[in-house]
């Protein structure tokens, strides 16, 4: 199982709410900042993009990156232990 970082810029508040709900339902998810999520899932980054991109409208952005082996953070919304365990 991989851990991914999902970042998006979506203009519509309603669509951001839908995107957050979709991400939560895709696996074990933790919100890091307002529009940055960490997600443990058994699918590829391409599959995640294909699932989420229906919410991305003209002018919106979506980026999904499979995490590496090193991370550093400060004052995130989620728990430090989740990051330690999954990155």
N, CA, C and O of each residue as an XYZ file, in Angstrom:
348
protein
N       0.847     -1.171      0.000
C       0.000      0.000      0.000
C       0.893      1.234      0.000
O       1.877      1.293      0.738
N       0.553      2.213     -0.821
C       1.349      3.434     -0.951
C       0.669      4.597     -0.242
O      -0.544      4.601     -0.035
N       1.475      5.575      0.123
C       0.945      6.829      0.662
C       1.159      7.914     -0.386
O       2.259      8.078     -0.913
N       0.101      8.643     -0.676
C       0.130      9.707     -1.677
C      -0.145     11.051     -1.031
O      -0.864     11.136     -0.035
N       0.430     12.101     -1.602
C       0.066     13.467     -1.267
C      -0.858     13.956     -2.375
O      -0.536     13.850     -3.559
N      -1.993     14.484     -1.984
C      -2.963     15.019     -2.938
C      -3.148     16.493     -2.613
O      -3.517     16.854     -1.495
N      -2.890     17.333     -3.596
C      -3.042     18.770     -3.438
C      -3.962     19.274     -4.536
O      -3.889     18.820     -5.678
N      -4.824     20.212     -4.184
C      -5.707     20.771     -5.199
C      -5.982     22.241     -4.942
O      -5.905     22.718     -3.810
N      -6.305     22.949     -6.017
C      -6.827     24.314     -5.975
C      -8.164     24.257     -6.700
O      -8.208     24.052     -7.913
N      -9.229     24.434     -5.975
C     -10.570     24.384     -6.547
C     -11.298     25.657     -6.132
O     -11.338     26.009     -4.954
N     -11.868     26.336     -7.112
C     -12.484     27.635     -6.864
C     -13.799     27.533     -6.091
O     -14.085     28.396     -5.261
N     -14.591     26.515     -6.339
C     -15.914     26.389     -5.725
C     -15.826     25.737     -4.349
O     -15.285     24.639     -4.216
N     -16.351     26.400     -3.335
C     -16.359     25.828     -1.987
C     -17.150     24.527     -1.952
O     -16.750     23.577     -1.280
N     -18.261     24.476     -2.665
C     -19.079     23.256     -2.727
C     -18.270     22.095     -3.318
O     -18.317     20.973     -2.814
N     -17.535     22.381     -4.384
C     -16.725     21.336     -5.024
C     -15.578     20.905     -4.119
O     -15.219     19.727     -4.113
N     -14.990     21.829     -3.352
C     -13.941     21.452     -2.393
C     -14.496     20.486     -1.348
O     -13.814     19.538     -0.958
N     -15.712     20.717     -0.896
C     -16.352     19.820      0.068
C     -16.537     18.431     -0.534
O     -16.296     17.426      0.136
N     -16.959     18.371     -1.782
C     -17.121     17.083     -2.472
C     -15.766     16.391     -2.615
O     -15.655     15.189     -2.373
N     -14.733     17.145     -3.009
C     -13.392     16.578     -3.182
C     -12.883     15.997     -1.864
O     -12.345     14.890     -1.843
N     -13.048     16.732     -0.772
C     -12.608     16.234      0.531
C     -13.309     14.934      0.884
O     -12.676     14.007      1.390
N     -14.588     14.855      0.627
C     -15.356     13.636      0.909
C     -14.870     12.468      0.053
O     -14.723     11.352      0.550
N     -14.623     12.723     -1.223
C     -14.109     11.668     -2.110
C     -12.767     11.142     -1.607
O     -12.551      9.931     -1.555
N     -11.873     12.044     -1.240
C     -10.549     11.629     -0.760
C     -10.686     10.777      0.499
O     -10.030      9.742      0.623
N     -11.534     11.206      1.432
C     -11.736     10.430      2.674
C     -12.225      9.006      2.383
O     -11.894      8.074      3.117
N     -13.003      8.840      1.326
C     -13.591      7.542      1.008
C     -12.689      6.642      0.168
O     -13.053      5.500     -0.112
N     -11.524      7.135     -0.236
C     -10.630      6.346     -1.088
C      -9.657      5.472     -0.310
O      -9.012      4.602     -0.896
N      -9.540      5.682      0.981
C      -8.594      4.910      1.782
C      -8.423      5.579      3.116
O      -9.305      6.300      3.582
N      -7.285      5.339      3.733
C      -6.972      5.969      5.012
C      -6.406      7.358      4.730
O      -5.276      7.486      4.260
N      -7.180      8.386      5.012
C      -6.811      9.747      4.640
C      -6.607     10.621      5.866
O      -7.244     10.434      6.903
N      -5.688     11.595      5.718
C      -5.462     12.589      6.752
C      -5.279     13.938      6.072
O      -4.471     14.079      5.155
N      -6.037     14.922      6.530
C      -5.887     16.273      6.003
C      -4.669     16.918      6.661
O      -4.561     16.943      7.887
N      -3.756     17.439      5.847
C      -2.525     18.047      6.345
C      -2.687     19.554      6.460
O      -2.363     20.141      7.493
N      -3.186     20.177      5.404
C      -3.528     21.597      5.418
C      -4.891     21.731      4.740
O      -5.530     20.722      4.441
N      -5.333     22.934      4.501
C      -6.664     23.137      3.939
C      -6.958     22.334      2.682
O      -8.047     21.776      2.542
N      -5.994     22.271      1.764
C      -6.219     21.540      0.510
C      -5.088     20.559      0.194
O      -4.848     20.245     -0.972
N      -4.404     20.082      1.208
C      -3.363     19.060      1.044
C      -3.712     17.877      1.921
O      -3.936     18.017      3.123
N      -3.754     16.712      1.303
C      -4.121     15.472      1.989
C      -3.022     14.431      1.833
O      -2.286     14.435      0.847
N      -2.917     13.541      2.814
C      -2.134     12.316      2.688
C      -3.143     11.179      2.620
O      -4.123     11.167      3.365
N      -2.905     10.233      1.733
C      -3.843      9.135      1.529
C      -3.089      7.831      1.351
O      -2.211      7.734      0.494
N      -3.424      6.825      2.154
C      -2.911      5.464      1.956
C      -3.932      4.720      1.115
O      -5.103      4.627      1.481
N      -3.479      4.191     -0.014
C      -4.397      3.495     -0.913
C      -3.641      2.451     -1.712
O      -2.421      2.520     -1.855
N      -4.380      1.489     -2.227
C      -3.787      0.415     -3.018
C      -4.012      0.622     -4.504
O      -4.182     -0.348     -5.243
N      -4.017      1.864     -4.954
C      -4.174      2.188     -6.365
C      -3.018      3.083     -6.785
O      -2.249      3.549     -5.944
N      -2.898      3.320     -8.077
C      -1.808      4.162     -8.588
C      -2.195      5.637     -8.526
O      -3.365      5.980     -8.349
N      -1.200      6.496     -8.673
C      -1.454      7.936     -8.733
C      -2.369      8.254     -9.915
O      -3.249      9.109     -9.811
N      -2.162      7.573    -11.026
C      -3.010      7.778    -12.212
C      -4.455      7.404    -11.907
O      -5.374      8.123    -12.298
N      -4.665      6.292    -11.216
C      -6.030      5.882    -10.858
C      -6.690      6.906     -9.933
O      -7.873      7.216    -10.079
N      -5.915      7.428     -8.981
C      -6.450      8.460     -8.093
C      -6.831      9.705     -8.888
O      -7.906     10.272     -8.693
N      -5.941     10.124     -9.783
C      -6.245     11.282    -10.625
C      -7.518     11.065    -11.431
O      -8.373     11.947    -11.508
N      -7.637      9.888    -12.030
C      -8.805      9.607    -12.850
C     -10.090      9.624    -12.017
O     -11.142     10.026    -12.514
N     -10.014      9.194    -10.767
C     -11.183      9.191     -9.879
C     -11.566     10.608     -9.461
O     -12.750     10.933     -9.378
N     -10.572     11.448     -9.201
C     -10.837     12.777     -8.656
C     -11.034     13.863     -9.714
O     -11.629     14.900     -9.419
N     -10.557     13.651    -10.919
C     -10.550     14.751    -11.885
C     -11.919     15.200    -12.366
O     -12.030     16.287    -12.933
N     -12.954     14.416    -12.165
C     -14.300     14.875    -12.543
C     -14.715     16.109    -11.755
O     -15.576     16.871    -12.197
N     -14.101     16.311    -10.581
C     -14.417     17.485     -9.760
C     -13.599     18.707    -10.160
O     -13.891     19.818     -9.718
N     -12.580     18.515    -10.989
C     -11.675     19.589    -11.369
C     -12.231     20.285    -12.611
O     -12.324     19.690    -13.685
N     -12.592     21.542    -12.445
C     -13.174     22.331    -13.542
C     -12.101     23.219    -14.171
O     -10.967     23.259    -13.693
N     -12.457     23.925    -15.233
C     -11.543     24.850    -15.891
C     -10.991     25.840    -14.864
O     -11.757     26.459    -14.126
N      -9.695     25.986    -14.816
C      -9.054     26.893    -13.875
C      -8.677     26.249    -12.552
O      -7.930     26.847    -11.778
N      -9.173     25.036    -12.265
C      -8.817     24.306    -11.050
C      -7.554     23.486    -11.305
O      -7.147     23.289    -12.450
N      -6.941     23.009    -10.214
C      -5.709     22.206    -10.335
C      -5.746     21.019     -9.386
O      -6.366     21.064     -8.324
N      -5.058     19.946     -9.803
C      -4.964     18.732     -8.995
C      -3.577     18.133     -9.190
O      -3.099     18.013    -10.318
N      -2.928     17.756     -8.078
C      -1.599     17.130     -8.140
C      -1.578     15.966     -7.166
O      -1.992     16.106     -6.015
N      -1.093     14.809     -7.628
C      -0.994     13.616     -6.790
C       0.431     13.090     -6.903
O       0.935     12.868     -8.004
N       1.079     12.892     -5.748
C       2.472     12.439     -5.726
C       2.588     11.271     -4.756
O       2.111     11.348     -3.624
N       3.221     10.191     -5.201
C       3.511      9.075     -4.307
C       4.642      9.513     -3.382
O       5.667     10.024     -3.834
N       4.443      9.305     -2.079
C       5.425      9.796     -1.111
C       6.732      9.017     -1.191
O       6.773      7.864     -1.621
N       7.788      9.684     -0.765
C       9.110      9.074     -0.730
C       9.430      8.573      0.661
O       8.544      8.125      1.388
N      10.697      8.647      1.031
C      11.141      8.088      2.307
C      11.440      9.140      3.361
O      11.727      8.788      4.505
N      11.384     10.403      3.020
C      11.756     11.435      3.979
C      10.678     12.510      4.013
O      10.115     12.871      2.980
N      10.399     13.012      5.199
C       9.411     14.086      5.344
C       9.784     14.962      6.536
O      10.412     14.501      7.490
N       9.395     16.208      6.467
C       9.542     17.135      7.586
C       8.294     17.991      7.588
O       7.738     18.268      6.525
N       7.833     18.422      8.768
C       6.586     19.172      8.835
C       6.539     20.006     10.093
O       7.335     19.826     11.015
N       5.592     20.921     10.111
C       5.371     21.768     11.272
C       3.916     22.210     11.280
O       3.411     22.707     10.273
N       3.252     22.036     12.386
C       1.906     22.558     12.611
C       0.889     22.081     11.576
O       0.138     22.886     11.025
N       0.866     20.788     11.315
C      -0.106     20.234     10.376
C      -1.442     20.014     11.075
O      -1.514     20.024     12.304
N      -2.492     19.816     10.294
C      -3.824     19.587     10.860
C      -3.962     18.182     11.436
O      -4.670     17.992     12.425
N      -3.300     17.197     10.837
C      -3.400     15.821     11.307
C      -2.440     15.546     12.446
O      -1.810     16.459     12.981
N      -2.335     14.283     12.810
C      -1.470     13.908     13.925
C      -0.048     13.606     13.449
O       0.149     13.044     12.371
N       0.923     13.979     14.252
C       2.316     13.686     13.927
C       2.535     12.187     13.786
O       3.269     11.756     12.897
N       1.911     11.383     14.647
C       2.118      9.939     14.608
C       1.658      9.341     13.280
O       2.293      8.415     12.777
N       0.564      9.851     12.699
C       0.089      9.347     11.413
C       1.163      9.571     10.357
O       1.420      8.682      9.545
N       1.787     10.729     10.353
C       2.835     11.026      9.383
C       4.033     10.106      9.594
O       4.569      9.552      8.634
N       4.452      9.945     10.839
C       5.583      9.070     11.147
C       5.297      7.641     10.679
O       6.162      7.000     10.082
N       4.111      7.150     10.940
C       3.745      5.771     10.593
C       3.596      5.541      9.090
O       3.784      4.417      8.624
N       3.266      6.570      8.329
C       2.878      6.356      6.932
C       3.785      6.980      5.884
O       3.591      6.737      4.693
N       4.762      7.772      6.284
C       5.658      8.351      5.288
C       6.983      7.692      5.315
O       7.868      8.054      4.539
